């Protein structure tokens, strides 16, 4: 689509700045020894800072709003505590010094969830804070083949030789089947009642036609792979336009109504227009 993004690197190949197609520059400050990013400054001048321990593990991050996320690790380098920007603390517990997988987590309310794992790192059981246990079965490739709920209800999964999901049997015994093309794209979903929903793809793997409930929709793309035209089952069209940063700036619907969208330097939506109706969007320092 002709858009260009430029990147700047230091003498040892570390990213220092990136300028997008609109001329907006984001700056990166890597640590001179480790190369880890310690500061990111966005085009509007707002900065986020990152701090690490001597094992290069992230210990805290401070956002543009000044709120901080913190992490603590044990002597084995495993995460044992995480404090969210709102002050909520989650703790992680381990029962095996040779495993990086937690056996329990305690959230900010004091509720505990427990997990057991296979020697291959597959989740075997999960117990929620109310004591409700869910068990998992796996095949030799590590794929989940069954999920057993505490009340005795089970769901089963089947796969083909490529590891693609081919069938799911729910707790009521109803089976949904899945079919794929040679490229591995999902082409057909067959519901328990025998109804079929299908998708056709182009040579690049993009969906160009979908059929659901006997109704067919088609999609057209531009050179950048963005949907620019959607044709409904009755032949009516919706068209889409984008800026050089791939943001949607205009949508003309089946009924001919046109909506336009405007963004600020950081990409946030700040104004929308719908047939004369104008909506403005305002954000606080946390982008809310």
HUZI-V309574 format. One record per residue. N is the residue number from 1. RES is the residue in three letters. SS is DSSP state (@ for helix, = for strand, . for the rest). D_LAST is the distance of its C-alpha to the last C-alpha in Angstrom with 1 decimal. Layout:
BEGIN
((N RES SS D_LAST) (N RES SS D_LAST))
END
This chain:
BEGIN
((1 UNK . 31.6) (2 UNK . 32.5) (3 UNK . 29.2) (4 UNK . 29.6) (5 UNK . 27.5) (6 UNK = 29.2) (7 UNK = 29.1) (8 UNK = 30.8) (9 UNK = 32.4) (10 UNK . 34.3) (11 UNK . 38.0) (12 UNK . 37.5) (13 UNK . 35.2) (14 UNK . 31.8) (15 UNK = 28.8) (16 UNK = 28.0) (17 UNK = 26.1) (18 UNK = 25.0) (19 UNK = 25.0) (20 UNK . 23.7) (21 UNK . 25.5) (22 UNK . 23.7) (23 UNK . 24.9) (24 UNK . 21.7) (25 UNK = 22.5) (26 UNK = 20.8) (27 UNK = 23.0) (28 UNK = 23.9) (29 UNK = 26.0) (30 UNK = 28.2) (31 UNK . 30.4) (32 UNK . 33.9) (33 UNK . 35.6) (34 UNK . 33.4) (35 UNK . 31.4) (36 UNK . 28.2) (37 UNK = 25.1) (38 UNK = 24.3) (39 UNK = 21.8) (40 UNK = 19.6) (41 UNK = 18.9) (42 UNK . 16.8) (43 UNK . 18.2) (44 UNK . 16.2) (45 UNK . 17.8) (46 UNK . 15.1) (47 UNK = 16.7) (48 UNK = 16.5) (49 UNK = 19.7) (50 UNK = 21.6) (51 UNK = 24.7) (52 UNK = 27.5) (53 UNK . 30.7) (54 UNK . 34.2) (55 UNK . 33.8) (56 UNK . 30.9) (57 UNK . 28.5) (58 UNK = 25.0) (59 UNK = 25.0) (60 UNK = 21.7) (61 UNK = 18.7) (62 UNK = 16.6) (63 UNK . 13.3) (64 UNK . 12.6) (65 UNK . 11.0) (66 UNK . 14.4) (67 UNK . 13.6) (68 UNK = 16.5) (69 UNK = 17.6) (70 UNK = 21.4) (71 UNK = 24.1) (72 UNK = 27.8) (73 UNK = 30.7) (74 UNK . 34.3) (75 UNK . 37.5) (76 UNK . 37.3) (77 UNK . 34.0) (78 UNK . 32.2) (79 UNK = 28.8) (80 UNK = 29.5) (81 UNK = 26.4) (82 UNK = 22.6) (83 UNK = 20.4) (84 UNK . 16.7) (85 UNK . 14.2) (86 UNK . 14.2) (87 UNK . 18.0) (88 UNK . 19.0) (89 UNK = 22.1) (90 UNK = 23.6) (91 UNK = 27.3) (92 UNK = 29.4) (93 UNK = 33.1) (94 UNK . 35.9) (95 UNK . 39.5) (96 UNK . 40.9) (97 UNK . 41.0) (98 UNK . 41.4) (99 UNK . 38.4) (100 UNK . 34.7) (101 UNK . 33.7) (102 UNK . 32.7) (103 UNK . 34.8) (104 UNK = 32.3) (105 UNK = 28.7) (106 UNK = 27.9) (107 UNK . 24.3) (108 UNK . 22.9) (109 UNK . 24.8) (110 UNK . 28.0) (111 UNK . 28.4) (112 UNK = 30.2) (113 UNK = 30.4) (114 UNK = 33.4) (115 UNK = 34.4) (116 UNK = 37.7) (117 UNK = 38.2) (118 UNK . 41.2) (119 UNK . 42.7) (120 UNK . 41.1) (121 UNK . 37.6) (122 UNK . 37.2) (123 UNK = 35.5) (124 UNK = 38.4) (125 UNK = 37.1) (126 UNK = 33.8) (127 UNK = 34.0) (128 UNK . 31.0) (129 UNK . 30.6) (130 UNK . 32.9) (131 UNK . 35.6) (132 UNK . 35.3) (133 UNK = 36.7) (134 UNK = 36.0) (135 UNK = 38.5) (136 UNK = 38.3) (137 UNK = 41.2) (138 UNK = 41.2) (139 UNK . 43.7) (140 UNK . 45.3) (141 UNK . 42.5) (142 UNK . 39.8) (143 UNK . 38.5) (144 UNK = 37.7) (145 UNK = 40.6) (146 UNK = 40.2) (147 UNK = 37.7) (148 UNK = 39.5) (149 UNK . 37.9) (150 UNK . 39.5) (151 UNK . 40.9) (152 UNK . 43.0) (153 UNK . 41.0) (154 UNK = 40.6) (155 UNK = 39.0) (156 UNK = 40.8) (157 UNK = 39.8) (158 UNK = 42.2) (159 UNK = 41.9) (160 UNK . 44.2) (161 UNK . 45.8) (162 UNK . 42.7) (163 UNK . 40.4) (164 UNK . 38.8) (165 UNK = 38.1) (166 UNK = 40.9) (167 UNK = 40.9) (168 UNK = 39.0) (169 UNK = 41.0) (170 UNK . 39.0) (171 UNK . 40.0) (172 UNK . 42.2) (173 UNK . 44.0) (174 UNK . 42.5) (175 UNK = 42.2) (176 UNK = 39.8) (177 UNK = 41.1) (178 UNK = 39.6) (179 UNK = 41.4) (180 UNK = 40.6) (181 UNK . 42.2) (182 UNK . 43.8) (183 UNK . 40.7) (184 UNK . 38.9) (185 UNK . 36.7) (186 UNK = 36.4) (187 UNK = 38.6) (188 UNK = 39.5) (189 UNK = 38.2) (190 UNK = 41.0) (191 UNK . 40.1) (192 UNK . 42.4) (193 UNK . 44.0) (194 UNK . 44.9) (195 UNK . 42.5) (196 UNK = 41.2) (197 UNK = 38.0) (198 UNK = 38.4) (199 UNK = 36.7) (200 UNK = 38.5) (201 UNK = 37.4) (202 UNK . 38.4) (203 UNK . 40.0) (204 UNK . 36.6) (205 UNK . 35.3) (206 UNK . 33.1) (207 UNK = 33.3) (208 UNK = 35.3) (209 UNK = 36.3) (210 UNK = 35.3) (211 UNK = 37.5) (212 UNK = 36.3) (213 UNK . 38.5) (214 UNK . 41.0) (215 UNK = 38.6) (216 UNK = 37.9) (217 UNK = 35.0) (218 UNK = 35.2) (219 UNK = 32.8) (220 UNK = 33.6) (221 UNK = 31.9) (222 UNK . 32.1) (223 UNK . 33.4) (224 UNK . 30.0) (225 UNK . 29.8) (226 UNK . 27.2) (227 UNK = 28.0) (228 UNK = 29.3) (229 UNK = 31.3) (230 UNK = 31.2) (231 UNK = 34.4) (232 UNK . 34.5) (233 UNK . 37.5) (234 UNK . 39.0) (235 UNK . 38.9) (236 UNK . 36.2) (237 UNK = 33.6) (238 UNK = 29.9) (239 UNK = 29.3) (240 UNK = 26.4) (241 UNK = 26.0) (242 UNK = 23.9) (243 UNK . 23.5) (244 UNK . 24.9) (245 UNK . 21.7) (246 UNK . 22.0) (247 UNK . 19.1) (248 UNK = 20.1) (249 UNK = 21.0) (250 UNK = 23.5) (251 UNK = 24.5) (252 UNK = 27.8) (253 UNK . 28.4) (254 UNK . 31.6) (255 UNK . 32.2) (256 UNK . 31.9) (257 UNK . 28.7) (258 UNK = 26.6) (259 UNK = 22.8) (260 UNK = 21.4) (261 UNK = 18.1) (262 UNK = 17.1) (263 UNK = 14.8) (264 UNK . 14.2) (265 UNK . 15.8) (266 UNK . 13.3) (267 UNK . 13.4) (268 UNK . 10.2) (269 UNK = 11.5) (270 UNK = 12.0) (271 UNK = 15.1) (272 UNK = 17.1) (273 UNK = 20.7) (274 UNK = 22.7) (275 UNK . 26.3) (276 UNK . 25.7) (277 UNK = 22.6) (278 UNK = 19.8) (279 UNK = 16.1) (280 UNK = 13.7) (281 UNK . 10.0) (282 UNK . 8.2) (283 UNK . 5.1) (284 UNK . 5.6) (285 UNK . 7.4) (286 UNK . 5.5) (287 UNK . 3.8) (288 UNK . 0.0))
END
